[in-house]
Amino acid sequence: MSININDAKHVADLARLELSDKELTVYTEQLNQILDYAKELENLNTDNIEPTYHSIDTGTVLREDKVVDFANKAGIIKNGPDVSGTSFVVPRIL
């Protein structure tokens, strides 16, 4: 698949970009190079490659979500600009 200048102009219009004729020519060539490279990648044999969402196996970095009691609740609450009992008062959002 390749694109022409009209296609590049259409994409630029969708992105609200104002491009000169010279820029359109350059970007059209660059986009065609990217599409040609993507076409090359389609020909690679990936049968023995395991699908992945990340290039490095990092494991989960999330911790378990559990309730923890704070030793100094009164000290934490006193820093709030508007407090009611043991809770922060925040503006209502509709």
ABEGO torsion letter per residue (X at the ends): XBBBAAAAAAAAAAAGBBBBAAAAAAAAAAAAAAAAAAAAAAABBAAABBBBABABBAEBABBBBBBBBBABAAAAAAABABBBEABBBBBBBX
